[in-house]
Amino acid sequence: MTADGPPPPQVRVTLPDGQQVHARLVERRQWPNSGWMYLVALPVWANAKGERVEAREFRVWLTPGEQVHPVEGEDYERVPTHPLPTVEGAPDPNRWAFKTQRIRLPGGRRGGLVVHIWDCPDAPDGGTELDVMEALDVMRTVAGARLCKECGAAVALGPLLPPT
């Protein structure tokens, strides 16, 4: 709750186990590599001095539509919103696209497959772009496929893949 106005509007947050709880939407921010993220304040109980329990809030950045959902009747117009500044000719920071590169071994034999972020200098020109799910499918189904460590594909997709 702010001292100079009404509390931030409520949202529904989906927890990792599928439960949904109400939280407050504190801020919306567009990030260069991950798109829009919402800062939400989740109410929690916390132990306090003197064997007491008190209400506190836990703030965390979450993704809209997947982890954060609007609540009907709430007004989100007053939520601080910070889009990235637009620079003419700059790549779209929200573009989550990937390309594959087939490595050729000596003698022309087919080698491994490398998944790159769409604008990686090592990614092939032209060709089909893959979305996140398609790139993850390639990593799960193509034997020997690996993620480019130079362009950040390993950072972007690696945490979404099961441990090997």
Secondary structure, DSSP 8 states (H G I E B T S, - for coil): --TTS----EEEEE-TTS-EEEEEEEEEEEETTTEEEEEEEEEEEEEETTTEEEEEEEEEEE-BTTTEEE-TT---TTS-EE-----TT---TT---EEEEEEE-GGG-EEEEEEEETT-TTS-SSS--B-HHHHHHHHHHSTT-EE-SSSSHHHHHGGGS---
